[in-house]
Every structure is written in C-alpha cells, then in structure tokens.
C-alpha cells in the first residue's frame, strides 16, 4: 500500500521537506485590491505586507474542492492507494470543507485530518506522517501520527496590532483584548484550534522576550513519550527579529538540529499583519 500526503499552503512547508517526502500542497487564495492570487504561486508575503501597510483591501478564501481533487487524483496517478490530507484548523478556515468534498469524489480513499493548528506545526506533522507511511504504517495509523504531533505542538505568536485579526474575523478569544489593544503588545496562542490570548505586555521587546521564555518552557517540558523536538520561527516582513529570536532559542536550548526560520505566507500574513513573530514547538514521537 502506498499512502500519499497532501496538505495546504498554510502549513508553509519548506520546499526541501515537501520534495523529500513527496508531499503535495494545495494553495489557498488571497485577494488584494480586487485581484485573486494563489498563495505561494502568484503572490509573495512581501507583496501582501506592502498591501496591508498601504491599506489596500486584502481578503483570503479557501481553495475550490477541485483543487484538492486534482491533488488526490495526481497522487492516485502516481501509484498511491490512499491519501492522508492534513488541513489548517477548521476554526480558522473553511479549507477543510473543500478537502472533504473532494475526498468524497476521489478515486482512492482519502482521510482528511483537521490539524487544529497552522504553519510549521502542520508541516512537521505532515513530514512525520510521510515518514510513517514510508515505513509501512496503515492509513489510519498515518493519520493518527499527524493528529498526535499536531495536538502536542505549541504555537505562540506576537502581533504588533490586533487590527488585522479583527478585520479578518479570526481573532477568536483574543477579542477580549481589543479594548486595550493600543496600550499592550499581545502574545497569542492556539488552543483547540482557535486563537486565544496568552499574555499582555507593554513593549515589543518585552513581548519577544516573553515569547522566547514560552518557547523554551515548551521545548524543555515535552510529553513523556516524545523522542525529541523540532522548532520553527515564523515571521511576516520581520526577518531580522526572527533571525535574532532563532539564534537565542538555538543557544538557550542547545539544539542539535537547525531551527527553521520560515516566513508566513500571504494568507496567514493577511490576518496577523507585518511585524508578526511566531514560535512553533513540535515534539517528535519517533
């Protein structure tokens, strides 16, 4: 049995990992100034950041079911006998609905996984799922590998302003912070698939320092069954600060493997805004 892995573009799966594991990526869409683009194909994160700063209208949308069906049928044509499709949290996007509609039409069985996360937490889970598939696991077991790694992951992020999350309707439980948004620098996280407030501090430097401590704590208090951990730093149009944060985390944790710095793409970037920094801590279980 050959199991193919599919994910969507909000995993921000680095090209080397996608190529290594043969993972197919279905792009979400972003509309800037009335023109629709495919994330990671037709528009860059820098272009979205520039549009946001210029107050150009930016919105996002899920892929059509046909885009997923094309990915599933491509896998089948390549010899796959089933697919595990790992999508951004259903509480943050309706993308999983398109994946499920396509799964019902696919010529091979497709198991759709609601990751309950986004970004590199999804990407690392997709890579582990692909490794499990290559080792001969069943489709159900491969899907469970993805779910387990996603569920164990910690995602925390700092935004310069809550305005973009408010505009896009993705603010979730962090809406409680809106009244004092001008006076604070919020640290947010993902909990059960939704954005929640973690802490509030007064300056960006204190926020980044606190983000560092949260990541170090998560990386040093792993689940009992974990065999290691992968980290990633995300950013939007803030490469220097992301690089500094990555170096600090590498030094603090004595990481034996490279910590990845991955820029957020157009879709998530449109909702969090320029200057965002995020840390993903993803325990490994094999």
C-alpha positions as CSV (number, residue, x, y, z in Angstrom):
1,X,0.0,0.0,0.0
2,X,1.3,3.5,-0.9
3,X,-0.1,6.4,1.1
4,X,0.3,10.0,-0.2
5,X,0.3,13.0,2.0
6,X,-1.5,16.2,1.0
7,X,-1.6,19.5,2.9
8,X,-2.5,23.1,2.2
9,X,-0.4,26.2,1.8
10,X,-0.9,27.5,5.3
11,X,1.5,24.8,6.5
12,X,4.3,26.9,4.9
13,X,6.0,23.6,4.3
14,X,9.6,24.3,3.2
15,X,10.4,23.1,-0.3
16,X,13.1,20.7,0.8
17,X,10.7,18.9,3.2
18,X,8.0,18.8,0.5
19,X,10.4,17.4,-2.0
20,X,12.0,14.9,0.4
21,X,8.6,13.4,1.3
22,X,6.7,13.9,-1.9
23,X,4.0,16.0,-0.1
24,X,1.5,17.7,-2.3
25,X,0.4,21.3,-1.4
26,X,-2.9,22.8,-2.3
27,X,-2.8,26.7,-2.3
28,X,-5.3,28.9,-0.5
29,X,-6.3,32.1,-2.2
30,X,-5.7,35.8,-1.3
31,X,-7.4,38.7,-2.9
32,X,-5.5,42.0,-3.0
33,X,-7.2,45.1,-4.3
34,X,-9.8,43.0,-6.1
35,X,-7.4,40.6,-7.8
36,X,-7.2,37.0,-6.6
37,X,-3.9,35.1,-6.3
38,X,-2.8,31.6,-5.2
39,X,-0.7,31.6,-2.1
40,X,2.9,30.7,-2.7
41,X,2.4,30.7,-6.5
42,X,1.2,34.1,-7.7
43,X,1.9,36.4,-4.8
44,X,4.6,36.8,-2.1
45,X,4.3,37.5,1.6
46,X,6.3,40.8,1.0
47,X,3.6,41.9,-1.5
48,X,0.9,41.2,1.0
49,X,2.8,43.1,3.7
50,X,3.1,46.1,1.4
51,X,-0.6,46.0,0.6
52,X,-1.5,45.9,4.2
53,X,0.7,48.8,5.1
54,X,-0.9,50.8,2.2
55,X,-4.4,50.0,3.5
56,X,-5.2,48.1,0.2
57,X,-8.1,45.7,0.8
58,X,-6.9,42.2,1.4
59,X,-9.0,39.1,2.0
60,X,-8.5,35.3,1.9
61,X,-10.5,32.3,0.7
62,X,-10.3,28.6,0.7
63,X,-9.4,26.5,-2.4
64,X,-12.1,25.1,-4.5
65,X,-12.8,21.4,-4.0
66,X,-11.5,20.7,-7.5
67,X,-8.0,21.9,-6.4
68,X,-8.0,19.2,-3.7
69,X,-9.5,16.6,-6.1
70,X,-6.7,17.4,-8.6
71,X,-4.1,16.7,-5.9
72,X,-5.8,13.5,-4.8
73,X,-6.1,12.2,-8.4
74,X,-2.4,13.2,-9.0
75,X,-1.5,11.0,-6.1
76,X,-3.6,8.2,-7.5
77,X,-2.0,8.5,-10.9
78,X,1.4,8.4,-9.2
79,X,0.6,5.0,-7.6
80,X,-1.0,5.9,-4.3
81,X,-3.7,3.7,-3.0
82,X,-4.9,6.2,-0.3
83,X,-4.3,9.7,0.8
84,X,-4.0,11.5,4.2
85,X,-4.9,15.1,3.8
86,X,-3.8,17.5,6.6
87,X,-5.6,20.9,6.8
88,X,-5.5,24.1,8.7
89,X,-7.7,24.2,11.8
90,X,-11.4,24.2,10.9
91,X,-11.9,27.0,13.4
92,X,-9.7,29.3,11.4
93,X,-10.6,28.4,7.8
94,X,-13.2,26.5,5.9
95,X,-10.5,24.9,3.8
96,X,-11.2,21.5,5.3
97,X,-14.7,21.6,3.8
98,X,-13.3,21.7,0.3
99,X,-10.9,18.9,1.2
100,X,-13.8,16.7,2.5
101,X,-16.0,17.5,-0.6
102,X,-13.1,16.4,-2.8
103,X,-12.5,13.3,-0.7
104,X,-16.0,12.1,-1.4
105,X,-15.3,12.3,-5.1
106,X,-11.8,10.8,-5.2
107,X,-11.0,7.6,-6.9
108,X,-9.0,6.4,-3.9
109,X,-9.8,6.6,-0.1
110,X,-8.9,9.9,1.4
111,X,-8.6,10.6,5.2
112,X,-9.0,14.3,6.0
113,X,-7.3,15.5,9.2
114,X,-8.3,18.7,10.9
115,X,-4.9,19.7,12.3
116,X,-6.3,22.2,14.8
117,X,-3.1,24.2,14.1
118,X,-1.4,26.1,11.3
119,X,2.1,26.8,10.0
120,X,5.1,24.6,10.7
121,X,3.1,22.7,13.3
122,X,1.2,21.3,10.3
123,X,4.4,21.0,8.2
124,X,6.2,18.9,10.8
125,X,3.1,16.7,11.3
126,X,2.9,16.2,7.5
127,X,6.6,15.2,7.4
128,X,6.1,12.7,10.2
129,X,3.0,11.3,8.5
130,X,5.0,10.8,5.3
131,X,7.8,9.0,7.3
132,X,5.2,6.8,8.9
133,X,3.7,6.0,5.5
134,X,7.1,5.2,4.1
135,X,7.7,2.8,7.0
136,X,4.6,0.8,6.0
137,X,2.0,2.1,8.5
138,X,-1.7,1.8,7.7
139,X,-3.7,4.8,6.6
140,X,-5.4,5.1,10.0
141,X,-2.0,5.0,11.7
142,X,-0.5,7.6,9.4
143,X,-3.5,9.9,10.1
144,X,-3.1,9.3,13.8
145,X,0.6,10.2,13.6
146,X,-0.3,13.6,12.1
147,X,-3.1,14.2,14.7
148,X,-0.8,13.3,17.6
149,X,2.0,15.6,16.5
150,X,-0.3,18.5,15.9
151,X,-2.0,18.0,19.2
152,X,1.3,18.0,21.1
153,X,2.6,21.2,19.3
154,X,2.7,24.6,20.9
155,X,2.2,27.7,18.7
156,X,2.7,31.1,20.3
157,X,2.9,34.4,18.5
158,X,3.3,38.2,18.9
159,X,1.5,40.7,16.7
160,X,2.1,44.4,16.5
161,X,-1.6,45.0,16.4
162,X,-4.8,43.1,16.7
163,X,-6.4,45.1,13.9
164,X,-5.7,42.6,11.1
165,X,-7.1,39.7,13.1
166,X,-10.2,41.8,13.9
167,X,-10.7,42.7,10.2
168,X,-10.4,39.1,9.1
169,X,-12.7,37.7,11.8
170,X,-10.0,35.3,13.0
171,X,-9.5,36.9,16.4
172,X,-11.3,34.3,18.5
173,X,-10.9,34.5,22.2
174,X,-8.4,37.3,21.8
175,X,-11.3,39.7,21.2
176,X,-11.3,40.4,24.9
177,X,-8.0,42.3,24.4
178,X,-9.4,44.7,21.8
179,X,-10.4,47.4,24.2
180,X,-6.8,47.8,25.4
181,X,-5.1,46.9,22.2
182,X,-3.4,50.3,21.8
183,X,-1.8,50.0,25.2
184,X,-0.5,46.5,25.0
185,X,1.6,44.1,22.9
186,X,-0.4,40.9,22.9
187,X,1.1,37.4,23.0
188,X,-1.4,34.9,21.5
189,X,-1.5,31.2,21.1
190,X,-3.6,28.3,19.6
191,X,-5.7,26.3,21.9
192,X,-8.0,23.6,20.5
193,X,-7.8,25.1,17.0
194,X,-8.6,28.7,18.0
195,X,-6.6,31.8,18.7
196,X,-6.5,32.7,22.4
197,X,-4.8,35.4,24.5
198,X,-1.8,34.1,26.5
199,X,-0.3,37.3,27.9
200,X,-0.1,41.0,27.5
201,X,3.0,43.1,27.9
202,X,3.8,46.8,27.4
203,X,6.5,46.8,24.8
204,X,7.6,44.8,21.8
205,X,10.9,44.0,23.3
206,X,9.2,42.5,26.4
207,X,6.8,40.6,24.2
208,X,9.6,39.0,22.2
209,X,11.5,38.1,25.5
210,X,8.3,36.5,26.8
211,X,7.7,34.7,23.6
212,X,11.3,33.3,24.0
213,X,10.5,32.1,27.5
214,X,7.3,30.4,26.4
215,X,9.1,28.5,23.7
216,X,12.0,27.4,25.9
217,X,9.5,26.2,28.5
218,X,7.5,24.2,25.9
219,X,10.7,22.7,24.4
220,X,12.0,21.6,27.8
221,X,8.8,20.1,29.2
222,X,7.9,17.6,26.5
223,X,5.3,14.9,26.6
224,X,6.6,11.7,28.3
225,X,6.6,9.7,25.1
226,X,8.4,12.4,23.0
227,X,11.8,11.4,21.5
228,X,12.8,14.9,20.5
229,X,11.6,18.3,19.3
230,X,11.6,20.5,16.3
231,X,11.2,24.2,16.4
232,X,10.5,26.9,13.9
233,X,10.3,30.7,14.0
234,X,7.7,32.3,11.7
235,X,7.6,36.0,10.8
236,X,6.0,38.4,8.4
237,X,8.3,41.1,7.0
238,X,10.5,40.9,10.1
239,X,13.4,38.7,9.1
240,X,16.0,40.4,11.3
241,X,14.0,40.0,14.5
242,X,13.1,36.4,13.5
243,X,16.8,35.6,12.9
244,X,17.7,37.1,16.3
245,X,15.0,35.1,18.0
246,X,16.1,31.9,16.3
247,X,19.7,32.4,17.4
248,X,18.6,33.0,21.0
249,X,16.5,29.9,21.1
250,X,19.2,27.8,19.5
251,X,21.7,28.9,22.1
252,X,19.3,28.5,25.0
253,X,18.2,25.1,24.0
254,X,21.5,23.7,22.7
255,X,19.6,22.4,19.7
256,X,21.3,19.6,17.8
257,X,19.5,20.3,14.6
258,X,18.8,23.5,12.8
259,X,15.9,25.6,13.9
260,X,14.0,26.7,10.8
261,X,13.1,30.3,10.1
262,X,10.1,30.4,7.8
263,X,8.3,33.5,6.6
264,X,4.5,33.4,6.9
265,X,2.8,33.3,3.6
266,X,0.1,35.6,2.1
267,X,-2.9,34.0,3.7
268,X,-1.9,33.9,7.4
269,X,0.1,37.1,6.9
270,X,-3.1,38.9,5.8
271,X,-4.7,38.1,9.1
272,X,-1.8,38.8,11.5
273,X,-0.1,41.7,9.8
274,X,3.5,42.9,9.3
275,X,5.9,42.5,12.2
276,X,4.4,39.3,13.5
277,X,6.7,36.8,15.1
278,X,5.6,33.2,16.0
279,X,7.3,30.2,17.5
280,X,6.3,26.6,16.9
281,X,7.5,23.8,19.2
282,X,6.7,20.4,17.8
283,X,7.6,17.3,19.8
284,X,8.6,14.2,17.8
285,X,7.4,10.7,18.8
286,X,9.7,8.5,16.6
